Amino acid sequence: MEPPIVRPSDPEDVGEAYRALLEVLDGTVFATLDRQQLQATSREFESRAWQVGRGTLRVGFQSLSAFEPQTEAYQRLGAETDLDIHVYGQPDWSPPTIPNVTYHRDTAGTLAPYWFMAFDGGTEESQRCALVAREHDDGYRGFWTYDPSLVGDILDTLEGA
């Protein structure tokens, strides 16, 4: 994993202009159609979770076989943090047992069109983040957000799925 870009935990540690920018972005939802941007955003969210080291991370890989290339990274996340990690996907592959990782086999295919990641921020609400994208014939359409309320809604929906 790459070193994370970390948001300061104490807003007083940064200048007034940076604090103003963070306040504006907190309620913002970003949208994209670009797979590379979605991948970069996913990496940033994984880095946030790694840095905080606790909390719940829910990740949808559409199919469990899509999770296979990420196994090593999630073995580190599971072993070296106190994260409660939930991985969702259609059961087309049998993933290995990884500490702190629970697999949710989407046998009905309800979540199959979606790529998602949501992190509850652990004890730091300012670290909450979520990404949701739906695959279409011409690519993905999706959004990501740092809005704590919207992230909470996404997490609640995934927990009930």
C-alpha positions in Angstrom: 0.0 0.0 0.0 1.1 3.5 -0.7 1.6 6.0 2.1 -1.7 7.7 2.9 -2.5 11.4 2.3 -3.8 12.2 5.7 -6.3 14.9 6.7 -5.1 16.7 9.8 -7.1 15.5 12.9 -6.9 18.9 14.5 -8.1 21.7 12.2 -6.0 24.2 14.3 -2.9 22.5 12.9 -3.4 24.0 9.5 -3.9 27.4 8.0 -7.2 29.3 7.8 -7.4 28.8 4.0 -7.0 25.0 4.3 -9.6 24.9 7.0 -12.0 26.8 4.8 -11.3 24.4 1.9 -12.0 21.3 4.1 -15.3 22.8 5.3 -16.4 23.3 1.7 -15.4 19.8 0.6 -17.0 18.0 3.6 -20.5 18.3 2.2 -19.4 17.6 -1.4 -20.3 14.6 -3.6 -17.9 13.9 -6.4 -18.9 12.0 -9.6 -17.0 10.2 -12.3 -17.2 7.8 -15.2 -13.5 7.0 -15.2 -12.4 3.5 -13.9 -8.9 4.9 -13.0 -10.4 7.6 -10.9 -12.6 5.1 -9.1 -9.5 2.9 -8.5 -7.5 5.9 -7.2 -10.3 6.9 -4.9 -10.6 3.3 -3.6 -6.8 3.3 -2.8 -7.2 6.6 -0.9 -10.1 5.2 1.1 -8.1 2.1 1.9 -5.2 4.3 3.0 -7.6 6.2 5.3 -8.8 3.0 6.9 -5.2 1.8 7.3 -4.1 5.1 8.9 -7.0 5.2 11.4 -6.5 1.4 12.0 -10.0 0.7 13.5 -13.6 0.9 12.4 -15.6 -0.8 9.7 -14.6 -1.0 6.1 -17.2 -2.5 3.6 -16.0 -3.3 0.1 -17.9 -4.6 -2.9 -15.8 -6.4 -5.6 -18.8 -7.4 -7.7 -17.4 -10.9 -7.8 -15.1 -12.6 -5.3 -12.7 -13.5 -8.1 -12.2 -9.7 -8.6 -11.0 -9.6 -5.0 -8.2 -12.2 -5.7 -5.6 -9.6 -6.9 -6.3 -7.6 -3.7 -5.8 -10.5 -1.3 -2.3 -9.6 -0.2 -3.3 -6.0 0.6 -6.3 -7.1 2.6 -4.2 -9.7 4.4 -2.1 -6.8 5.6 -5.1 -4.7 6.5 -6.7 -7.5 8.4 -3.5 -8.6 10.3 -2.0 -5.2 11.0 -5.1 -3.1 12.0 -8.2 -3.5 14.2 -10.4 -2.9 11.2 -13.6 -5.0 10.8 -13.5 -5.6 7.1 -16.5 -6.9 5.1 -16.0 -8.1 1.5 -19.0 -8.6 -0.8 -19.1 -10.4 -4.1 -20.7 -13.1 -6.2 -19.3 -16.5 -5.1 -17.2 -17.4 -8.2 -14.0 -18.0 -6.2 -13.2 -19.2 -2.7 -11.1 -16.6 -1.0 -8.7 -17.5 1.8 -9.4 -16.9 5.4 -8.0 -13.6 6.5 -8.0 -12.2 10.0 -10.7 -9.6 10.6 -12.2 -10.1 7.1 -15.8 -11.4 6.7 -17.0 -12.5 3.3 -20.6 -11.9 2.1 -21.4 -14.1 -0.8 -23.9 -12.3 -3.0 -25.6 -15.5 -4.4 -28.7 -13.5 -5.6 -26.5 -11.0 -7.6 -28.2 -8.1 -5.9 -24.9 -6.1 -5.5 -23.2 -7.5 -8.6 -23.6 -4.4 -10.8 -22.0 -2.2 -8.0 -18.4 -1.3 -7.1 -18.5 0.2 -3.6 -16.4 1.0 -0.6 -17.5 2.6 2.6 -15.4 3.4 5.7 -17.0 4.5 9.0 -14.0 6.5 10.1 -13.4 4.4 13.2 -13.4 6.9 16.1 -12.7 9.8 13.7 -15.9 10.9 12.0 -13.9 13.3 9.8 -12.4 10.2 8.1 -15.7 8.8 6.9 -15.8 8.2 3.2 -17.8 6.2 0.6 -17.7 5.3 -3.1 -20.6 3.8 -5.0 -20.5 3.1 -8.8 -22.7 1.0 -11.0 -21.3 -0.8 -14.0 -22.9 -0.1 -17.4 -22.1 -1.3 -20.9 -20.0 1.8 -21.5 -18.2 1.9 -18.1 -19.0 3.0 -14.6 -21.2 5.8 -13.3 -20.7 6.6 -9.7 -19.8 9.0 -7.0 -17.8 9.3 -3.8 -18.4 11.4 -0.8 -16.9 12.5 2.5 -20.3 13.6 3.9 -20.6 11.8 7.3 -24.4 11.5 7.0 -24.4 10.1 3.5 -21.6 7.7 4.4 -23.7 6.6 7.3 -26.7 5.9 5.1 -24.5 3.9 2.7 -23.1 1.8 5.6 -26.5 1.2 7.0 -27.8 0.0 3.6 -24.8 -2.3 3.1 -25.1 -3.7 6.6 -28.7 -4.7 5.8 -27.8 -6.2 2.4 
